[in-house]
Amino acid sequence: MERRFILLASLPLALCAVAAGSGACGNGNSGSPGGTTDASDANEEFIENTDVNVDVPPLPEASGYVCWIPNSGDKSQGLSDPVLLCTQDQVLGFILQYAYTKGTGVMSTWSSVPPNYPAGTTHDWRDDLGLAAAIGDFHCSASYYGSTVNIAKYDSTLVDLRTVLTNELPNATKSYDGALYYRMRSAGLAFTYVMDSTDAAALGAAADAWAANVVTSFTTMVTPPASGGTGGDGGAGEGGAGEAGASDGSAPPSPVALIGTPNGDGTVTYQPAQSIMAAAALLDMARVHANDPDAGAAVPTWVATATGTLSYLWNRARDPVTGLFYQTLVTSSDPGHDALAPGGMPTSDALLTDVQGAAILGLSRAMRALGASVIPDAGSMGPPAPYAAWANQMVGAMTGLGLFHAGTPNYPPPLCQGCAQGVEPPANPSGFLEGYVPSLNATMQNVPVAGNAWLLGGFAATTGIDATPVAGCKQDPNLNTVSCNFENAEIRAALDEYTQDPSSSTIPPAYSTLLTVVTDQNGDVIQQAYLPATSRDWGFAKNFSTTPGDAGLEPGATDYSTAANLAMIEALTELWVVRPNAPACAY
């Protein structure tokens, strides 16, 4: 039985309506899998206040809805649906239906409470840019799949977004976050797809202007302390070109460029995830403009700024024990790492999956900007760069800390019986927990959507570029080597709206994935899109606490998050880069 899909504008129901006919979300799916009773209990009060039945009539077959690439291989291995296209279609449609206001843009949240699902009151212009980029990402992927039903409807939103973004894009120069650059580039592609060359060119110019402003307004030459830095298994002295820190006991450290916010006292405040993505963006600028006759000194400046920043961060922005990046730091002469900026969540030393995931995606993009490719003969590099190895070390460190523990992970995977060499068994939905707090020796128990999606989008590429085993990962009998690669499959399963059984068209049971948290009073899943996070056992996200007992739900735990859903589309689109003969959908 093949999947069916619906027109969101005419039938604004939840994911269970998407599955395939009237029985897709029946009572057979209402029970929780083993170990998830806590999630069910935690959701009980919310469900009692959500006493609305959503009647789902049988769905007509809709031509043009395609969830698989035709004739592309074993569906259970993700070969036929590499980017979870129908999941993207679903969440994008609900964003536009409930969170988007013409002339204003997209709100940051909307309620998961039926029947009205009201939008929140907070608006972040970066989500408007991310939405334009997501529409372009979907257009490209859906065109390749041959799924044509919603392309024109989503593309039509660009007519309104064009005006909204024209007023908002000047805000980009107030930030050094490289994510803005990539979203401007992807949004430019979106307008190209609808033959709007004027706005596509404007977004390209805005991306170029952002990069120029990063060099002039957010780059500072800093001299690392002679003590250099540490950083878990990565250690100091692995920086490559523009390395930060002293290389031996006699040579003083050389100044390097650092992307961040300069302070009036000569120090620099920086967020490693944003600085890494900015460095990747500058390397991409060097790639794009390498042959421009009027580039002048810009290209070597971009490269030096990027490589210097990456090396400095690797040596000065990580926890000395785990090797993972802190949230925000201020340049200093402190031993081991720069001073931690106050105000981190929940503490300044917390090592968050959102930070690591964005950093890993940034390092992957840096490698691609330098010409590295997972696909044989698809690219060539100049001098070897360590960025893929760094990303892989981070995944190993997170795994070694026990953070890969959402739901019931099947990692390391068992030997796949009767399978060909290199073929993995079916994946259980899982993911990385929210983070680890060294000062409290405490693990944060929620499962963030964005951080896991970014990590998947980046690590799928970096582990293909450099498959060298790293500490923290475990022996994979199907690959006959130490590897964390199977974690990608389990994160992907947690993000999927459907079960892993390719013969099934039903969604997973309640409290078993990132998309099965919201249920009605009958226990049926009515979830439309992603919440910002879930609990470890796939319930609503809980407040962080180091004391026993129920700390209650996190603020906003029951609201859908626009940013989380856009992060999923952005990150899953990155998976095209590891597929041979794939469309160029990922900028």
N, C-alpha and C positions, 0 to 999 in steps of 0.2 A: 504494500500500500504506500503510494508516494505521498509526500507532504502536500498539503494544500495551504493556501495563504489567503488573506482577506484584504479588501480595500479599507484602509484605516479610516478614511473620511466617511465612509458609509456605515461602518460597523465598529464603533470605538470601544472595543472590549479588550480584555486582558489576554495574556499569552495563551491561556487555555483555549480561547476562541480560535487561535491560529492553528491549532494542532491538526485536526483533520476530521471534521464532522462533529456530531453532537456528543459522542461518548469520550472525547479525548481527555476530559478532566473530570471523569466520573468518580464515584466513591472508591474505585480501585486505586486511585492515586492519593487518597486522603491520609493514609497512614504514613508515619514517619519512619525512615530507615533506622536501623539499630544505632543507638547512641545519640539520637537527636531529640529525646524527650525534653531536654532543657530548652531547646529552641521553641518547641511547641508551647511549653509552659510560659516562656517569656513573652510569647505573642498573644497569650490568651486574652489579656485585658484589651489589647488593640482590636482583636477579632470581635470581642463583645460589642465594641463601639462601631463595628463595621457590618451591621446586620442588614446587608443588602444582597439579595440573590441576583446574579447576572445570568439571565436565560440566554442560552446560546443555540440558535436554530442551526439545522444542518447547513453547511456552507456549500454553495455552488462551486463547481470546478472553475477556476479562474485561469484562462490562458494567459501566458506571459509571465506568470510567477514561476521562477526557476530557483531552486535551492541547491542544485548540483550542477557542476560543469559537465555537459554531456560527454559520455564516453571517456571519462578521465580516471577511472581506477576504482579501487576498493573504497567505498564510502566510510567504512569503519576506521580507516587510517587517516581520514581527513584530506585525502587526495582530491576528492570531488568537491569539497567545500572548504577550501583553505582559509577563507576569511570570514566564515560564519555569516554568509550574505543575508540570509533571511532573518537572522537575529539583528543584524545592522538595520535592515529594512524596518523591522518591528519597532526598535527603539527610536529610530529617526522619525518615523511617522508619529509616534506618541509625543515626542518633543515638539513637533510642529503643531500638533493638535491641541495640546494642553499648556505648553510653556511659551509659545511664540505669540507675540502681539505685533500686528502690522504697524510699521512706523516707529516702533520702540525697540524691537529685538526680542531675544529669548531671555526669559527669567531663569534664575539659577536653580530653582526647584519647582516641583509641583506635587500636590498631595497624592498619596496612594489610597485615599479614602474615597470609595464610590458614593454616589454616582457622578459627582460633578468634577472631581479631581482638580480643585482650584490651584492656580499657579501661585507661587510665593511672591513676595514683594521685593526681593533683592534682584538687582540686575548688574551683571558684570560684562563690560564691553568685550572682554576677551572671549566670552562664550559666543558672541555674535560672530567673531572671526573664526572661532573653532567650528561653528555651525556651517559657515560657508565652506570651510575646508572639508568638513564631513560630507556635505552634499556632493562636492567634487569627488571625494574618495568613493562614495557609493556609486555615483554615476559611472566612474571608470570600471569598478568591479562588476556592477550589474550588467553593463554593456558586454563585458567579456563572458559572463555566465549566460547571457541572453535573457535576463530577467528585466523586461521592459515596462511593466505595468506602472510603477511608481516613479520612474526616472523623470518624466516630464512634470509631474506634480511637485516633486522636491525641487527640481531646477527652477520652477516658477517662483519659488521663494527668493531666489537670487535677485529678482527684479526689485523687491522691497529691501533686501539686505544691502543692495548696492548703495542706496541712499543712507541707510543706517551707518554703514561702514565708512562712507565718505566723511561723516562727522566724527567718527570715533578713531580712525587710524592715527591721527596725530598723537594720540596717547601712547603709541608704541615707543616713541623716542624717550619716554620717561622710565623705561625699564630695560635691563640688559638680559632678560630672560629669553634664551634662544628659542624656546617653544613658539614665541610670536613669529619669529622668522619663518619657521617651517609651516606654520599655519597660513602666513601670508602667501608663501609659495603655493601651497595646496589650494588656497582660495583662488589664487590667480588661475590655476588650472581649471577650477570649477567654472569660472567665467569664460575661459577658452572653450570649454565643452559646449557652452550655449552661444558661441559665436560672438561674444562680447569682448572684442579685442581692446576696447578703450579701458574698461575696468580691469581687465587682466593686466594690461600694461601699467595701470596705476598701482596695482598691488605689487607688481614686480619692482616698480620704482620705490614703493614704500619699504619693501624688504631691503633694497640696496641702501636706502637712507637710514634704516635702522642699523645696518651693519656699520656704516660710516660713523654714526653717532656713538655706537659702542666703543669704537677705537678712540674717538675724541673726548667722550664724556665719561666713560665707564672703564677705562683702562689706565692702570697705574703701574709704573715700574717699582717693584718691591725687591728688597734684598732679604732672602731667607736667613734665619739665624744660622750660625756656624754649626749648631747641633743638628741641623737638618730636621728630619722627622722620622717617625716610624709608621707602622700601619699594618699590623698583622702579618700574614704570609707574603704580602706584596713587598713590604720593607721599603726602605729608602734606597735611592740610587737606581731606580728602574725607570727613570723619567724619559729617557731617550733625548731627542733634540730639545734644547732649552731647559735642561734638567734643573730643578730647584734643589738647593742644598749643596753642601760641600762634597766634592768627590773624593777628597782625601784629607788627612789631618793638617796639611800645610796650606793648601790653596783656599783662599777666602771664597765664599759663595758669590756668584755673580748675580746682578739684578736680572729679574725676569718680569715679563708682563703678566698682570693679573686682572681679570675682568671682575668687577664688583663696584660697589658704591664707595667713592672716596669720601673720607671724613675730613673735617677741618684740621685734625691734629696729625695728619700724615698717614693714618692707618686706613685700612680698607675693610668694609663690612661686605661679606659675600655669602651667598647660598650656593653650595657646591653644585646642586642639581641644575640650577639656572646657569651658572658659569660654565659648566660642562656643555650644556646645550648651546650656549653662546659660542663657545670655542668650535663646536661642530659646525655651527652656522658660518663662522668666518672661514673655516676650511672649505665649506661648500662655495662661499663667495669666491675663494681663490680658484676653485675648479671652474665655476661658471665664467669668470672673467679672465681666465689664464691667457687667452689669446687676444684680448682687447688691445687695440693699438694704443689707446690712451690710458691704459691701466697704470702705467708708471710704477711707482714704488708701492702701490696699494696691495698688490698680490703678495709680495714678500712680507709686508707689514701684517696682513691678515694671518699668514701662516705663522709668523713669529709670535704674534699675540695669542693665537690659538694653542700652539704647542707649549709656549711658556706657561699659559694658564693651566693646561691639563697636567703638566709636570708638577707645578706648584701645588695644585689641589691633591694630587696623588701622594705627595710627601707631607702636606701640612694640614689637610682637612679631614683626616680619618682617625677613627678610634685606634689607638696603638695595639689593642688586644685583638679585636675582631677584624680590623681592616675595612670597616664600613664607614660611610660618610656621615658626618654630623649634619644637622639642619642648617645652622647659620654660625659663622665664625667671624672674628675680627683679627686682622694680622697682628702678630705679637712675636716676642722672642721666647715665649713659653716653650719648655722642652716637650718634644713629642708631637705636638700639634698646636695650631693657633688657639687663641682664647675663644671660649664658647660665648656666643652672644646670649644675653638673657632672653627669657620669654618663649623658649621652645615648648612644644607640646608632646607629652605632658611635662617634660623637663628638658633643659637645654642639652643634655647629653643623650637623649633618646635617639636611637638609630632606627629610622622609620623606613618601612617598605616603600612608601610613596617616594621618598628621596632616593633610595637605591634603584627603584624601577626607572625613574626619570633619568638617573645618571647612566644606567646601563643602556637605555635607549639612546642617550646622547653619545656614548662611546661607540655604539654601533653605527650611528650616523657619521661620526668622525671617520671611522674606518671606510665607510662607503664614499665619503667625500675624497678620501685619499686613493680611491680606485679599487679597494678590496672587494671581493665578491665571493659568495658561496658557490656560485655557478662556475664550473671550469671554463677558462678562456673568456669569461665575461668581463674581466677587468684586469688591470695590472697596477702594481704599486711601485712607488719609488722606494726610498729606504724603509726597512721594516718599522712598523709602529706597534707599540705594545697594547693598544687600547682594547682590542678584542680579548687579550689575555687578562687585562685588568677587569673587564666586565665579568668574565668567567670566574675569576677569583672571588668576586663579590657574591656571585650566586653560590659558589661553594661555601663561602663564609656564612651566608644566611642559612644554608642547609645544615651546616655543622652546628649552628646555634639552635637547631630544632625549630626554625620558623616555618618550615614547610610542613604544616600540620593542620590545615583546615580540613574539616570533615573527616573522612577515613581515607587517607592517602594510600596508594598502592606503590609507594616508592621506598626502596628500590623495587623495580618490577620483578615478578617471577619470570622464569623461563617460559617463553611462549611455546606451548606444546604444539607440535605439528606445523610450526611456522618456518618460513625461510629465514636464513641468517640475516640478522639486522631488523627483523620485523618484531615490533613490540606487541604485548597483549593489550586488550582494551584498558583504557585509563579510567580510574575513579575520579570524579570531580574533587579537586583540591586546590590549594593555593598557599601563599605565604601569609603568615599572620602579620599584624600591623607593625610590629617592631619589638625591639629589645631595649631596656633601660639599664645600662651598666651600673649606675649609682644605686639602683634599687634591686639589682639582680632579678628583674621582673620582665616577663614576656607579656606584651600587649596582645590580647586574645581576639580582637576583631580581624576581619579579612577585608582589606581595602580593594575596591574594584580598580581604580586608576593605577595604583602601584603594581598590581598583578598584571594588568593589561600591558603597561609600559614594559615591565620586565619580560613578558612573553615576546613582545614585538622586537625588543633588542636582543635578548639572549638567543632566540631562534637563529639570528644571523651570526652573532659572535661565536657561538659554539660550532657553527658550520665553518667559519673562517679559521678558527683555531680550536681543534678538538683535543688539545693537550690536557690530560687529567689534572684536576686541581684538588687541593685539600678541601675536605668537607663533603665532596660528592662520594657516592658509593658504587660498588661494582654492579654493572648492568650485565646480566648473563646473556642478554640478547645482542648486545653490542660487543661483548667480550672485552670490556674495558671499564675503567672508572669513569662515570659520566652522570651529570645531572640532567641530561637531555630529556628524559621521560617526564620530568616535572613540567615541561612545556605542554605535553599532551594533557596532563591533569589540570593545568590552569585553563587550557582551552575547553576542556570538558565542563569546568565550572562556569565558564562564560556562555556556554551553548544553551539555547532554549529548548533543545530536543535531547532525547536519550541518545546514547552512543550506538544503539542497535540500528543498523542501517535499514532493517526491514520494518522498523516501527515508526509511526508518525505521531506518537504521543510525547508529551513533555515529561520530564522526570517527576518523581513524587515530591510532595511538599517537604521543605526543609532538607534539600539534598544538593542544591547548587546556589549560585548567586542570583538566580532568577526564579527561585521557588520559595521565597520568604513570605510574600504577602498572600494570605489566604482569606477565604470567607468563613462564616460560622460553620460551614459544613466541612471545612478542611480542604476545600478545592483551591488550587492555585489561581489567583486572579492578578498576578503581577504583570505590569506593563513593561517595565524597563528596570534599569539598575538603580538600586539605592547607593549611597556613597560607600557603604560597607555593610557587612553582615557580621554576626557573631561567628565564633569558631565552628559552631554546630549548625550554621545556616539559619539562624534566627535573626531578629533585629539586633543591630549593633548595641553593645552595652558600654556604659561608662567604665573607664579604666580605674581600677582600684587594686591596691596591694593587700587589702584585708578581705577575709572570707565574707561571703554573703552577697546578696543581689544588690548591685550598685545602681540599678535602674538603666533605662535606655539612654543612649547618647542623644544630645540635642540634634534634632533633624533626622533621627534614625529611621522614621517612617515616611520620609519624603523622598521622592525620586530626585536624583542629582543630574542636572544637565551636564556638568563638567565630567562626571564619571562616565556617562553614556558617550559623550564625544571622545573621551580618552579611549574607550573601547574601540570605536570606529577607527580612530587614528592609528592605534597600535595594531589592530588586526590587519589593517591595510599594509602595514610593514611586512607582513608575512609573505607578500608577493615576492619580496627580494630573494627568498630562498627557493623559489620555484622556477625550474627551467622554462624558458619560452613564455614567461608570464608577461602580462601587460604592465606598462610603466605607470602603475597607479600610485605607488608610494613615492612621494617626492624625495 
